[in-house]
Amino acid sequence: MKRFLNLESLVSKKSHFLFGPRATGKSYLINNQLLDQAHIIDLLDSDIYLKLQHRPAELRDIIASVSRNLIVIDEIQRIPELLNEVHRLIENSNILVFLLTGSSARRLKRENANMLGGRARRAELFPLTIFELMQEEIFDLERYLTFGGLPSVYLGTDPYEELRDYIDVYLNEEVKFESNIRNLPNFSRFLFACAMSNGTVINYTKMGNDAQVHPNTIRDHFEILEDTLLAKVVLPWNRAKKRKSIATPKFYFIDCGISNAIQKIKQLNPTSKGVSFEQAVFLELNAYISYNRLDEEITFWRTRDQSEVDFIISDHTAIEVKATRNVSERDQKNLLKISDEVKFKQRLIVSNDPISKKFDSGIQCLSLGEFVERMWNKELF
């Protein structure tokens, strides 16, 4: 699989943190793109881990013994103290460049780790995008909406079982190791309540009632989801002047398959398909903006009377998502309402309708495939 994220381009300019959930392919990407030019320090290797955990300064000796100027430290969150050594090495060298990968930022935050004060930028790797799968001519909408884009899942022969294993590993390794949660059954119930609320406005009280956990605990658990990179929060758009908007964010799991498997969904019904379709559009937008290093923000608009536009890109593009295969004039209503607030450069309906069209209002209706291709070819923004 050819991934869109180009690590060589990133590290040619500056040191970087590369974050991404487990099993998105960070280690594979490093070996595929940087193996011939980088010295790789894998902190999942027990011998290396124990040596550097006991004496972080050993990193200097390791680097001094190799001839390469690009140093990769995989799973940096396992030894946050190493970042002090990395900082010193960057300061004292004009040629060393680091790529520091991790599947969780929680331990780094908890231990107030040295995040290198502007000496390293941040990049992220996500599950396979629709565009990447289309480029390989292996995109299947139903499979993607049901099982998501984690490489070992989408390309595997038993995707549901792969996802169940993934969730089990996440609970018993990632959460235990990074978060020191003692009551995993409570967290498991929280995950289910969270998956049921995927794509909706965050309501800690409702989640707490559903999971039988105090709302304050729900807040803490939700922070774990964000820190382990499994959820993305979308803030509300607040530029409206005529209609009162809600001020509460919504969220999406970082992969359709994960949120479905937590709910034990093996086959989508019309409701779950609609949620996954909207989630898939968000994930594609998020990956496109991140991989292209664009200074764009994804927000959403919802009024007190429940009018909603799913995604707003900065202040230039408003996007409504419909899973229907037959978009009609009435599907414009929320885009027309938000047009009373701000004149957007473009207003789009992204749908499962195979026929693209443009209404008299100027609103364009694009099929998912056309939207993805035009976006990644930089024809939209």
N, C-alpha and C positions, 0 to 999 in steps of 0.2 A: 504494500500500500504506500503510495506517495502521499505524504502529509504536506499540508499547505505551509505549516510553520517551518521557517528556514533558520536553523540554529546557527549555521555559518554566518549568515547575515547579521544575526543578533550579536554574536561575540566578536565580530570584526570591528564593532564600534565601542563596546564597553562590556564590563562584567555584568552578569544578569543572574537574578533568581528565576528559576523556572518551576512554577507551581502547577499542580494538576492532581485530580483525584487518582487514587490507586487504579491501576490497570488501564490507564489511557494511553500508555505506550511511551512514557518518558525515557526509560532505559533503552528500549528498542530504538527510539529515534536518535538518541545519543550515539549508540553503537553504529547505526546506519549512516549518520551524517558526519560524525566527528571522530570516529575510531582512529583514523590514520593521522590525526593532528593533535589529539588531546591525550593527556594522562588522566585516567579515570580512577577515582577513589570511591569505592563502593562501600558505604557504611552498613549495608546488609551482610557484608562479609564479616563473619564473627572475629577473625583474627585482626583485621584492620580496625574494626569497631572497638574491640577491647584495648588495643594499643593506643588509639587516639583518645578514647574516653579516659584512660589512665593518665595520659600525658598529651594534651592538645598541642603542645609545642613541638611534638614529633612531626607535625605537618611540615614544619620548615625543613627538616632533614629529608623527608620524602621528596619534597619539591626540589631541593638542592641536588638530589641524586638523579633527576631526570632531565632530559634535554629539551622538553617541550614547554612552550610558554602558555599553552591553554590547559587549565586544570579544571576538571569536572569533579565535583563532590556530590555524589548521589545520596539522597535522603538526609540532607543537612540537619533536619529537625531532630535527628537522633542524638546529635552532640552539638547543641547550640553554642557551647564555649569555643568551638572551632572558628566561629565568626570573628572573634577578637584576633585570632592569628591571621585570618584572611584579610581583615582590615589592615593589619600591620604590613603584611606582604604587599598589598596593593599600594600602600603609602610609600614603601621603600623600593618599589620597582616600577620602571617605566614600560616594562614589556609583559608582565604577567597579567593574564585575563582569566577570570573564574566564571564557571557556570555552576550554580548551586541549586540543586533540585530538591523538591520536597512534595509530599502528598498531604501535608498538614502544616498550618501556620500556628496551631494552638500552643504547642510547647514553646515555640519561639516567642509568642506573645506572653505566655505565662511566666517565662524566665527573663522577660525584658531583654531578649537577645539583641546583640549589636546588628542592626539591619544595614550597616555600612554607610549610613548618612549620605545618600546620593551617589555613592561610588559604584552602586550596582542598580540597574533598572529591574523592573519586574515584568515577566512574561508568563503566560499560562498556556497549558496544553489541555485540550478538551477531548471528549470522545469523538469518534469519526463524524465529520459533518456530512450533510446531505450532498454538498458540492463535491467533497472528496470521493464519496461513493458513486456519484454520477460520473465523475471523471474516469473511474475504473469500470463503468458500465455495469455496476452490481447493485444499484439502488433499488430497493423494494419498499414502497411506502408502508404497506401493512406490516412488514417485518420491522421496519425502523420505528414506527409508532408504537408497536407492541413491545419490542425487546431493546430498542435503543441502539446506541452506536459504540459501546465499549468494544474494542477490536476483537477480543477473545469471545465475546457474546455474539456480535453480529456475524462474524465469520465462522462461528462454531456450528456444530451439528445438533447441539441440544441447548439452545439459547436460554430457555427458562431455567434449567438446572444450573447453568453457568451463573445466572443472575442470583439464584438462591444461595449458591456457594459464596458469591461476592458479598451479599448482605451478611451472611454468617461470619465471614472473615472480617468485615467492617466492624461488626458488633464486638467480636471476641478479640480482635487485635488492635485495630485503629482506635476504637473508643476506649478500651481498657488501657492501652499503652499511653495514649495522648491525654486522656481526660480523667483517668482515675475514678471512673464511675463504678460504684459498688453494686448498685441495683440495676442490673442489665434488663430484667423484665420490665421495669418502669420505662427505661429508655426504649425498649422494643415497642411498648404500647404507644409511646410518644411518636416513634417513627411511623407507625400505622396511622395515627391521627394526622400527622404531618402529610403523609402521602395522600390521604383523603382530601386534604386542603390544598394540594398542589395547584398552583395557578390562581389562587384566590387571595383576597386581602387577608393579611395576618390577623388572627383573632386568638390571642393567648388564652383567654378565658374559655372559649369554646374548645380549643385543643386540650386544655387542662381537664375540662369535664369529660371529653371523649377518652382521654388517656388515664383518667382518674389520678391526675398529678396536679399539684398546686401550680397556678399560672406563673409564679416566679421561677419555679423549676423548669417550666416549659421555656421560658426566656433563656435560661442557662443552657438547656438542651439545644435550643435553636441556634445558639451561638456556636455550639460544637459542630452542627451541620455546616455552618458557614466556614468555620476554621478548618474543617477537614475537606472543604471545597466541594461539598455535595449539594449545596443550595446557593442560589443567587437571589438577592433581594432586588426588586424593582421599585424605585421611588415614584410617588405620584407627581404628575405634572401640575404645576401651581401657577400657571400664567393666565388662567381663566379669570375673566372679570364679570361676566354676566351671570354665570351659573356657579353656585357654591360647590366646590370640589371636596372630596374626602381627602384626608391628610395621612391616611394609613397606607404603608407599602404592601405590596404583594410579593410572592416568591415562587420560584420554580426549582425543582430538582434539576441537577445538571445533566440528567439523562432520562429519557422517557422510560426506558426499561427498568431503571432502578425504582422509580415511583410506582410503576405497575406491579413489579415483582413483590414489593413490600405489601401491596394489597392482594397478592396472589392472583393477579389478573393474567390469564394465559391467552385470552381472546377478548378483543375489544368489543364493547357494545356502543351504540351511538353516542352516549354521554361520555364514556371514557375515551372514545376516539376523538371527540371534539376537544377534550382537555389536552390529549397528546398532540393533536395537530397544532394547537396554539402554542404548546410548549416547544414543539419542534421548530416553529418559526422563530420563537425567542432565542433558542439555542443557536440557530443559524446566524441571527443578527449579532448575538453576543460574540460568537467565534469570529465572524467577519470583522467586527470592529477591533477586537483584541489582536488578531493576527496581522491586521494591516496597520496597527498602531495609530488608529484614528482618534482624534479628540472629539468623540461623539458620546452622547449620553442617551440611554434607553429609559424612558419613563412611560407612565400610562395615565389615562384620564378617566375618572369616574365621578359622576355627580351624585348628590344626595338622592336624586330620583332614579338612580341606577342606569343612567345613560353612560356608556363606556366606549372608549377607543383603546384598543388593546396595547398598542405601542406608539410612542412618539419619539422620533430620533431628533435629538436636540430640539430646534424649533422649526425644522424645515420639512419633515416628512411625518405624516400621520398614517398609521397602518391598522386596518381592521382585519381580523382573521376569521374566516368562515370555513368550516370543514365540509360544507355542502358541495355537491357536484352541479348545482344549478343556482348561480348567483342571480338575484333579481334586483329591480330598482329599489325595493324596500330595504335591502341590505346596506344602502347608503346612509340611512337616517342618522347614525351617530357621527359619521364623518361630516355630514351637513351641519349638525349641531355645533361641532367643535370649530367649524369654519366661521361661525359667528363670533368666535373668540379671537382667533388668529388666522391670518391668510397664509396657509402652508404652500410651500413650493410644489409639493406633490401630495396627493391623497391616494392611497392604495387599498384595495381589497385583495388579500391573498387567500386563495381558496383551492378547493379540490376540483373546481370546475375546469375541465380541459380546454374550454374556449375562452381566450382572453378577449376583453372588450373594453370600451371606454364609453361612459355615460355622458349625457349632455351636460351634466354638472362639472365635467372635467375629471371626475374620479375614474381611475383606471382599475380594472379587475384583472389580476394576473394569476395564472395557475401557479402552484407551488414551484414546479420545475422552472418555469420562465422567470419567476421572481428570484430564485436562487441563482440561476445562470446570469441574469442581468446584474444582480448585486455583486457577485464575485468578479464579474467583468468590469466592475466600477462604472456601470451605466446609470445607477440610481443615486448613489452618494458615496 
